[in-house]
Amino acid sequence: MSLQLTVACAVVNERGELLLSLREDMRFWNLPGGHLDEGETLAQAAVREVFEETGILVAIDRAVGLYFWPGFRQVTTLFSGRVAGGDLLPRTEESAENRFFPSDRLPEMPRAIIAHDALAGTRHLPRELEISASERRRLRRALCWRRFRNRLRGRPESEPVELETHAVGVVLEEGARRVLTLSRRRTEALPRVVCSGERSPWDELSAHVRDEAGIDVVWRWVGLWEAVEQRRVDFVFAATMPEWSELEGRAQWATTRNSALPARETIYVSRVRPTFAFDPVWMIGHEELSRAGDTILWNKETYR
């Protein structure tokens, strides 16, 4: 089993209040979200999930962060957005209650750090969530019961879409004039791993860079590439090292403008600026389905 991708969305109305759903299956307040459907990008899945759970149409403003769920082989991509239409439904088949809460009076909720990250409006490191063994068991029981209940109601849940997910690293020297590459036969490549779900994507990427280059880095999530038809996703991370840091093995420094990287990886490097720790996460698609700064709207007419 590979890494599973899920989404969540922090939706804020014109009064600055945050939309939360009381989960029917687990009885706690949470941000709307869920799994991807076939043929969706992550942002499109977030917009659909918000509408299905709450009746609200949302315009995605930005990607906030990544959250790894230990023991579930799952990474949640968090987006934030604003109300663009629709009508708030008091409850739905998936939510016992839907409400907007003032940002300073949120209800008690597990892993509230996710909601606070979205409201803060700042960048942070990708997070590995803390989940106790007892809570893990409780969540698994609740998920199993939900699937069983939905099957009895004639609404069997579709299986999560299987995607080949990669973590790709852009390691820049301070000054951003050179980038770390790995020799691969007659070509160069950025550090890259296929995400297994056993550890977070950034931890697996760190282990790969440590093995190949003999260095330790601290990653920030900077970009997302999606190829829907190919079922491929690249989470792109960036880090910096002091100038003239020594590398081991197949690793070497290449100039950012003249490296022999594959075309897509060259684009990744070009999008990582020295200010990447503060820049918005960029999103690109195999067919330019989405770009950083675009407003992504979901048309409910296509789902009727």
Secondary structure as UniProt FT lines:
FT   STRAND          4..12
FT   TURN            14..15
FT   STRAND          18..23
FT   TURN            24..26
FT   STRAND          29..30
FT   STRAND          33..35
FT   TURN            38..39
FT   HELIX           42..54
FT   STRAND          56..69
FT   TURN            70..73
FT   STRAND          74..86
FT   STRAND          95..101
FT   TURN            103..104
FT   TURN            110..112
FT   HELIX           113..120
FT   STRAND          127..128
FT   HELIX           133..152
FT   TURN            153..154
FT   STRAND          164..173
FT   TURN            174..175
FT   STRAND          178..184
FT   TURN            185..186
FT   STRAND          187..189
FT   STRAND          192..194
FT   HELIX           201..213
FT   STRAND          220..227
FT   TURN            228..231
FT   STRAND          232..241
FT   TURN            243..244
FT   TURN            249..250
FT   STRAND          251..255
FT   TURN            256..258
FT   HELIX           263..271
FT   TURN            274..278
FT   STRAND          282..285
FT   TURN            286..287
FT   TURN            292..293
FT   HELIX           300..303
//
